[in-house]
Amino acid sequence: MKIISLGPAYPYRGGLASFNDRLSTQFITEAHNIEIFTFSLQYPKFLFPGKTQFTDGPGPDNLSIKRNVNSINPLNWIITGLKIRKRKPDILLIRFWLPFMGPCFGTIARLAKSNRHTKVICIFDNVVPHEKRTSDKILTRYFTNSIDGAIVMSRTVLNDLAIFREKIPVILSPHPLFDNYGAKIERKDALSKLNLNSEDSFILFFGFIRAYKGLDLLIEAFSDKRLRNRNLKLIVAGEFYEDDTPYRDLVKNKNLESEVIFFDHFIRDNEVPVFFSVADLVVQPYRSATQSGVTQIAFYFEIPMLVTDVGGLREIVADHKCGYVVEPETEAIANAIVDFFDNNRKESFTEGVRQEKEKFSWDKMTKAIGEVYKNI
């Protein structure tokens, strides 16, 4: 098939861009023709909470990526939509994660499929965003009314999409493994790179930090007296997308300054294996979620997980096989961490992760997209 992918890609950073690049590589492996239309401007600077939207690492050398979409310029949407209409791809594959993108993507989609050949399929990360605004429903409805079919990666998103669109083909296909970060490295080498003590065990909180991700719940849980004085450290690896003061004050107030280690910057691709090679347990104490790319990095590196019972996380992490699924409460999180280390669960849970990871291959995602296309 001839496919145009519309969404974040290199040189933009983060999980969305990595996913789109990796998915496009899979399509090429399967002998499809795909090119990526990504942003010339993704967010205006005043709307982006991080330090930069761009990666400084090398780009993929096997992908056709064109930076020709401006998210806030309606004239650009028209030009892009007409360009895609003229090229007549079989599929316009759009990645949707935020209502802000609704007007841009919805306009491009309508124009692209006016050639009566192109089918618009969307991969939804979220339909209802984690952080809600008054205009969300209007912008989301404008976009969802422009598509012909959809892929969702959790049942939560499936149910949310049904509120906006019902009579289109939809397939639930879990987020594939993030297998594009390279191999795990020797633990002693990873410890050396991070200047960590080999006698310690490590819990890892990974990814950018916002309120809905519940880092404060984890810090509170980590202050449990049962977890003190046992050579156990909490690594927080990721950039703050909000004020870091409340988190640092909480660490100080709980007397955890020697137990909580901050690597408070965006973690580059080549750094990812280092952090996952020292982690004994990855913890995602989220207050809300749909699915998570962090979970799929942990699966790839075969690290047990503790996730909260929100959104689609329960669907991915098999409780007491790959780790724990608990309520988003400090005591429940602390109880699970204590159980993990007191009962030496690492080996058995790692084997469970190893067995489950086979479910999350990239060819399953491309197959699901093909099935949606056939059913339009």
Stockholm file with secondary structure:
# STOCKHOLM 1.0

chainA/1-376         MKIISLGPAYPYRGGLASFNDRLSTQFITEAHNIEIFTFSLQYPKFLFPGKTQFTDGPGPDNLSIKRNVNSINPLNWIITGLKIRKRKPDILLIRFWLPFMGPCFGTIARLAKSNRHTKVICIFDNVVPHEKRTSDKILTRYFTNSIDGAIVMSRTVLNDLAIFREKIPVILSPHPLFDNYGAKIERKDALSKLNLNSEDSFILFFGFIRAYKGLDLLIEAFSDKRLRNRNLKLIVAGEFYEDDTPYRDLVKNKNLESEVIFFDHFIRDNEVPVFFSVADLVVQPYRSATQSGVTQIAFYFEIPMLVTDVGGLREIVADHKCGYVVEPETEAIANAIVDFFDNNRKESFTEGVRQEKEKFSWDKMTKAIGEVYKNI
#=GR chainA/1-376 SS CEEEEESCCTTBCSHHHHHHHHHHHHHHHTTCEEEEEEEEESSCGGGCCSSCSBCCSCCCSSCCEEEEEETTCHHHHHHHHHHHHHHCCSEEEEEECCGGGHHHHHHHHHHHGGGSSCEEEEEESCSSCSSCCTTHHHHHHHHHTTCSEEEESSHHHHHHHHHHCCSSCEEECCCCCCCCSCCCCCHHHHHHHHTCCTTCEEEEEESCBCGGGCHHHHHHHHTCGGGSSSSEEEEEESCBSSCSHHHHHHHHHTTCTTTEEEECSCCCGGGHHHHHHHCSEEEECCSSCSCCHHHHHHHHHTCCEEEESSTTHHHHSCBTTTEEEECSSHHHHHHHHHHHHHTTCHHHHHHHHHHHGGGCCHHHHHHHHHHHHHHC
#=GC SS_cons         CEEEEESCCTTBCSHHHHHHHHHHHHHHHTTCEEEEEEEEESSCGGGCCSSCSBCCSCCCSSCCEEEEEETTCHHHHHHHHHHHHHHCCSEEEEEECCGGGHHHHHHHHHHHGGGSSCEEEEEESCSSCSSCCTTHHHHHHHHHTTCSEEEESSHHHHHHHHHHCCSSCEEECCCCCCCCSCCCCCHHHHHHHHTCCTTCEEEEEESCBCGGGCHHHHHHHHTCGGGSSSSEEEEEESCBSSCSHHHHHHHHHTTCTTTEEEECSCCCGGGHHHHHHHCSEEEECCSSCSCCHHHHHHHHHTCCEEEESSTTHHHHSCBTTTEEEECSSHHHHHHHHHHHHHTTCHHHHHHHHHHHGGGCCHHHHHHHHHHHHHHC
//
